[in-house]
Amino acid sequence: MDTSDTAPGAAPDLSALRGRHFVTDQTYTRAELVGLLDLAAALKALYRRRPFTPFLEGRTLAMIFEHPSTRTRISFEAAMSELGGHAQYLRPGEIHLPGHETIADTARVVSRLVDAIMARTAFHRTLVELAEHATVPVINGLTDDYDHPVQSMTDAFTIREHLGTVEGLTCAFVGKCSDAMCTSVSLTMTKLGSSMVLAAPPEEQMAPETQALVRANCERSGAELTLTDDPQAAVRVADVVFTVGWWWMQPEDEKEELRRVLRPYQVNEALWAHAKPGAKFMHCLPAVRGEEMTDGIIDAPFSIVLDEAENRKHFQKALLLALIGVDEAPADAELAAVAETLIP
């Protein structure tokens, strides 16, 4: 067994994360991911007392978007502002990625001008190429065809807040399990020791090559992966139930076909009647009410989607702080206590 992904022991040296990319959380050890969750918790507690914590004064984050965004843009921009830095929003079509200028040249030039790059790209290969040529940390803000690790790590952070742990739980993903969000949740949660049950029709089930990656995580962490076409069986054993939108930018005829195929997997009151007592509902948002879930589910007391949305900012503050780094502890004792975890 690979001990780097078994239950963490001593707290990791977060200063070792300085300068690294966050293209995927799967290149990080389980202990490093838990360390980031701990740092996020410390920063959120500090935020409740003092929203402005200028650890990254004078630092700049470039935010590259190939597709529009609500939560990703606002949460990263707010995170940098609260850390004392600045975020530049580069809207879809505003820069050459790719086009007149190569991805490699874009990465090299932008790296000379900023301290980190966050990119939301249509294709994962674009992000990988950007990271290969950048000399500052590159953060995955969602690749439409693969994963969304800042969201799934935020989900883990939110689950820890509500249930006290991620390890040993069972999470169900119901509906479009072929989606990048299901990939991301499954990879992150099994890395952290939570089992996954994926309930979907065969044509919308997770791809075999992705299943193999999740099962490899399970072998190291002790988690399990279960595939089913029965949503009731999935929610019956789940501590947390996830779903995701059925469509995004597809033409109308494809949307209608997805609605037809996935309607039996809607998370609604009838399905929730089979849920495990105390189970929580999560959704990365945006949600299409009346499609993948009903108002009665997303607005219920057991829904933690708003905490989940807010926590994007807190987890991303931890990630930015760890990857950009801190050179010296501030004179302020309260800030110094956090900074010391990031200084060698």
Phi and psi in degrees as a GROMACS rama.xvg file:
@    title "Ramachandran Plot"
@    xaxis  label "Phi"
@    yaxis  label "Psi"
@TYPE xy
-77.5856  107.382  ASP-2
-69.6237  -14.1412  THR-3
-65.2063  -19.7113  SER-4
-117.228  12.2313  ASP-5
-83.1317  -179.486  THR-6
-54.9234  130.45  ALA-7
-68.6731  148.32  PRO-8
-105.103  -104.22  GLY-9
-64.8214  151.137  ALA-10
-61.4433  137.295  ALA-11
-73.3329  159.567  PRO-12
-82.5576  99.0559  ASP-13
-68.3096  -17.8181  LEU-14
-63.9138  -22.3636  SER-15
-70.5781  -13.6141  ALA-16
-83.8417  -10.008  LEU-17
-60.2237  130.289  ARG-18
86.6202  -7.16799  GLY-19
-80.1516  156.336  ARG-20
-85.2662  159.129  HIS-21
-126.239  60.0569  PHE-22
-71.462  -35.6124  VAL-23
-149.87  151.75  THR-24
-79.209  -5.72849  ASP-25
-76.623  -11.2692  GLN-26
-89.4243  1.05915  THR-27
-103.069  148.378  TYR-28
-74.5532  162.391  THR-29
-59.4598  -39.8798  ARG-30
-64.174  -38.6259  ALA-31
-65.9533  -40.2679  GLU-32
-65.3523  -41.2646  LEU-33
-64.5546  -37.4795  VAL-34
-61.3023  -39.2885  GLY-35
-65.8327  -38.0984  LEU-36
-64.9508  -40.1364  LEU-37
-63.5192  -42.2545  ASP-38
-64.5993  -39.5248  LEU-39
-60.9028  -41.2271  ALA-40
-63.3935  -41.3569  ALA-41
-65.4195  -40.5898  ALA-42
-69.2681  -36.7522  LEU-43
-66.718  -41.1197  LYS-44
-62.8028  -40.1512  ALA-45
-66.5064  -38.1922  LEU-46
-59.7801  -35.7877  TYR-47
-63.0372  -28.6066  ARG-48
-93.3549  -34.5125  ARG-49
-153.508  103.173  ARG-50
-62.69  -30.2444  PRO-51
-98.2028  114.659  PHE-52
-130.918  89.9844  THR-53
-78.1633  61.8172  PRO-54
-70.8585  -30.0015  PHE-55
-115.833  40.2162  LEU-56
-60.275  131.258  GLU-57
82.8316  1.13955  GLY-58
-96.482  152.552  ARG-59
-128.793  136.388  THR-60
-111.104  125.131  LEU-61
-89.5389  129.403  ALA-62
-114.459  108.434  MET-63
-101.261  124.031  ILE-64
-122.25  121.893  PHE-65
-88.8014  -20.6054  GLU-66
-130.179  154.066  HIS-67
-62.5164  159.418  PRO-68
-153.491  149.817  SER-69
-106.479  -70.7272  THR-70
-64.3791  -41.2772  ARG-71
-65.1358  -47.064  THR-72
-63.6277  -51.5242  ARG-73
-65.162  -42.2552  ILE-74
-67.8896  -40.1363  SER-75
-69.7706  -40.7532  PHE-76
-65.8919  -43.1519  GLU-77
-64.7407  -39.9728  ALA-78
-59.3455  -48.5871  ALA-79
-65.0759  -39.3855  MET-80
-62.3085  -44.6602  SER-81
-69.4623  -23.2136  GLU-82
-87.9178  2.24907  LEU-83
91.4522  1.99823  GLY-84
-100.774  -162.704  GLY-85
-136.933  142.279  HIS-86
-118.712  132.909  ALA-87
-103.108  123.681  GLN-88
-93.0476  117.342  TYR-89
-109.198  101.235  LEU-90
-73.1536  163.465  ARG-91
-53.1212  128.812  PRO-92
83.8521  -1.79394  GLY-93
-81.8519  -28.0502  GLU-94
-124.738  169.485  ILE-95
-87.3853  98.3385  HIS-96
-145.046  91.0693  LEU-97
-85.0012  -172.454  PRO-98
158.401  -121.045  GLY-99
-62.6306  -32.0516  HIS-100
-114.793  142.164  GLU-101
-70.6713  159  THR-102
-60.5359  -40.1093  ILE-103
-61.461  -44.883  ALA-104
-66.533  -39.043  ASP-105
-58.2169  -46.4796  THR-106
-61.0039  -43.6495  ALA-107
-66.4799  -43.0515  ARG-108
-68.3124  -50.3327  VAL-109
-61.1637  -36.0504  VAL-110
-60.5693  -29.3743  SER-111
-74.2437  -13.9864  ARG-112
-111.971  -19.3334  LEU-113
-133.765  175.604  VAL-114
-100.697  -16.1338  ASP-115
-163.269  158.5  ALA-116
-126.686  128.417  ILE-117
-110.75  131.12  MET-118
-131.088  134.285  ALA-119
-111.149  110.162  ARG-120
-121.078  157.69  THR-121
-70.7931  -36.6892  ALA-122
-122.722  137.31  PHE-123
-61.4998  -34.9865  HIS-124
-61.6657  -30.1817  ARG-125
-63.9919  -45.8625  THR-126
-63.5954  -42.8362  LEU-127
-60.3923  -43.6797  VAL-128
-66.288  -38.7047  GLU-129
-59.0733  -45.7395  LEU-130
-67.5318  -35.5029  ALA-131
-61.0074  -29.7177  GLU-132
-109.646  -9.32061  HIS-133
-79.1991  149.005  ALA-134
-110.663  8.95006  THR-135
-123.794  163.534  VAL-136
-59.1334  136.458  PRO-137
-111.943  129.792  VAL-138
-114.869  132.707  ILE-139
-77.9926  111.897  ASN-140
-96.9055  10.1178  GLY-141
127.413  125.1  LEU-142
-111.154  120.368  THR-143
-58.8204  -29.3182  ASP-144
-97.8465  4.02778  ASP-145
-140.401  -72.7049  TYR-146
-153.505  174.655  ASP-147
-142.884  71.3939  HIS-148
-69.1327  -28.1014  PRO-149
-66.9033  -31.0386  VAL-150
-73.1079  -46.1705  GLN-151
-69.8027  -30.8472  SER-152
-70.5303  -35.9304  MET-153
-61.8899  -39.2836  THR-154
-60.8044  -43.3042  ASP-155
-62.2205  -40.9203  ALA-156
-61.3205  -43.0725  PHE-157
-68.1403  -40.1906  THR-158
-61.7859  -43.0761  ILE-159
-60.0232  -40.6066  ARG-160
-60.2556  -41.6689  GLU-161
-89.5689  -34.2481  HIS-162
-114.653  -4.40552  LEU-163
87.529  -16.4358  GLY-164
-161.544  164.85  THR-165
-110.575  -37.5181  VAL-166
-59.7451  132.479  GLU-167
86.5603  -3.65591  GLY-168
-84.665  171.862  LEU-169
-124.524  126.724  THR-170
-111.925  138.343  CYS-171
-109.922  138.17  ALA-172
-115.521  121.681  PHE-173
-117.497  125.674  VAL-174
115.699  -115.659  GLY-175
-85.9928  78.4757  LYS-176
-77.9407  -3.29876  CYS-177
-82.9293  -5.07846  SER-178
-76.6707  152.809  ASP-179
-58.6615  -30.3688  ALA-180
-68.7136  -38.0564  MET-181
-65.8561  -40.4077  CYS-182
-55.7966  -49.7703  THR-183
-65.2555  -47.2075  SER-184
-60.39  -44.0386  VAL-185
-65.866  -41.9256  SER-186
-67.1488  -45.6037  LEU-187
-66.0083  -49.0047  THR-188
-66.4399  -40.8808  MET-189
-69.9679  -31.4481  THR-190
-61.1012  -37.0707  LYS-191
-90.5878  2.42947  LEU-192
98.5985  13.7247  GLY-193
-101.978  136.573  SER-194
-77.836  156.267  SER-195
-125.903  137.656  MET-196
-120.71  121.202  VAL-197
-108.735  115.544  LEU-198
-109.544  114.049  ALA-199
-158.962  157.721  ALA-200
-66.8738  154.32  PRO-201
-52.4941  -39.5409  PRO-202
-73.3893  -11.8918  GLU-203
-119.379  20.387  GLU-204
-82.9981  160.701  GLN-205
-57.6764  140.974  MET-206
-63.9749  144.732  ALA-207
-55.6238  -38.922  PRO-208
-67.0024  -31.8973  GLU-209
-74.7847  -39.3396  THR-210
-54.4961  -39.7938  GLN-211
-62.5807  -39.2496  ALA-212
-66.4718  -41.0428  LEU-213
-66.0175  -42.8896  VAL-214
-64.2833  -33.9674  ARG-215
-63.7733  -40.4992  ALA-216
-59.6287  -43.8695  ASN-217
-60.1291  -40.3228  CYS-218
-61.7383  -33.5314  GLU-219
-84.0412  -33.7618  ARG-220
-99.718  -14.4547  SER-221
88.525  4.68009  GLY-222
-80.2198  177.706  ALA-223
-134.928  150.538  GLU-224
-117.66  127.551  LEU-225
-125.987  132.59  THR-226
-109.533  138.746  LEU-227
-151.824  160.364  THR-228
-107.269  13.751  ASP-229
-111.677  101.571  ASP-230
-65.0945  -31.0079  PRO-231
-64.8224  -41.6935  GLN-232
-62.4553  -35.8863  ALA-233
-67.6449  -49.4372  ALA-234
-72.5739  -22.1728  VAL-235
-63.0132  -29.3979  ARG-236
-108.312  0.119184  VAL-237
-92.7991  136.493  ALA-238
-81.5438  -28.0694  ASP-239
-137.109  135.043  VAL-240
-115.996  123.034  VAL-241
-106.696  150.56  PHE-242
-144.327  177.789  THR-243
-151.388  160.966  VAL-244
-58.4802  145.875  GLY-245
-80.2149  -22.3237  TRP-246
-146.681  164.024  TRP-247
-134.777  -75.2954  TRP-248
-120.494  20.2439  MET-249
-72.3244  155.453  GLN-250
-65.6625  162.806  PRO-251
-60.8847  -36.3208  GLU-252
-66.1527  -36.0498  ASP-253
-70.3014  -36.3092  GLU-254
-59.8919  -43.8926  LYS-255
-63.5546  -38.782  GLU-256
-67.0171  -39.7566  GLU-257
-63.8494  -40.8467  LEU-258
-60.3817  -42.5884  ARG-259
-63.2539  -45.6138  ARG-260
-71.8449  -36.0556  VAL-261
-97.9861  -7.71902  LEU-262
-54.9521  -37.5195  ARG-263
-66.0296  -9.26765  PRO-264
-107.199  12.7131  TYR-265
-61.4424  135.476  GLN-266
-85.9351  103.359  VAL-267
-131.132  -177.868  ASN-268
-63.2451  -35.4643  GLU-269
-65.483  -41.4618  ALA-270
-68.5488  -41.2153  LEU-271
-66.2404  -20.7873  TRP-272
-60.4756  -20.3426  ALA-273
-96.5001  -0.744076  HIS-274
-71.5052  153.969  ALA-275
-63.8865  137.185  LYS-276
-56.5607  134.42  PRO-277
85.2001  0.470489  GLY-278
-64.3866  151.038  ALA-279
-112.44  149.999  LYS-280
-107.714  135.606  PHE-281
-133.653  149.768  MET-282
-155.929  130.825  HIS-283
-70.0251  -20.1109  CYS-284
68.562  149.009  LEU-285
-75.2501  149.111  PRO-286
-106.341  142.048  ALA-287
-102.749  96.0679  VAL-288
-61.1653  135.698  ARG-289
89.6366  -5.15587  GLY-290
-109.586  -89.1992  GLU-291
-70.4503  -21.2459  GLU-292
-153.248  164.517  MET-293
-98.6704  164.635  THR-294
-56.796  -39.4653  ASP-295
-63.1733  -20.6162  GLY-296
-91.3921  -51.439  ILE-297
-67.988  -25.7964  ILE-298
-98.3306  5.16845  ASP-299
-75.4822  160.216  ALA-300
-60.2571  -26.6171  PRO-301
-84.8072  -3.26087  PHE-302
-82.1838  129.59  SER-303
-118.212  29.7653  ILE-304
-68.8359  -30.289  VAL-305
-75.208  -37.8853  LEU-306
-61.1278  -41.7217  ASP-307
-59.0414  -44.6675  GLU-308
-65.9076  -45.87  ALA-309
-61.7764  -38.2352  GLU-310
-69.2411  -13.7197  ASN-311
-53.2377  -46.4938  ARG-312
-61.0561  -44.2185  LYS-313
-70.0035  -41.7632  HIS-314
-66.4919  -40.9658  PHE-315
-67.9663  -30.1592  GLN-316
-61.595  -42.833  LYS-317
-63.0466  -43.5838  ALA-318
-64.698  -47.4345  LEU-319
-60.331  -42.5007  LEU-320
-64.601  -42.6257  LEU-321
-69.5137  -41.5618  ALA-322
-78.0636  -38.5938  LEU-323
-77.2291  -40.6827  ILE-324
92.393  163.816  GLY-325
-125.468  131.733  VAL-326
-84.1883  -36.5721  ASP-327
-151.852  155.746  GLU-328
-73.1669  135.457  ALA-329
-64.0483  158.137  PRO-330
-67.0142  -30.4685  ALA-331
-62.5862  120.776  ASP-332
-61.7358  -37.5523  ALA-333
-66.9241  -39.8534  GLU-334
-73.5394  -36.3508  LEU-335
-61.895  -34.885  ALA-336
-61.9965  -35.0476  ALA-337
-78.2904  -44.8581  VAL-338
-61.2356  -33.2514  ALA-339
-61.8707  -23.2555  GLU-340
-75.0946  -9.95203  THR-341
-113.239  -0.416615  LEU-342
-107.426  129.011  ILE-343
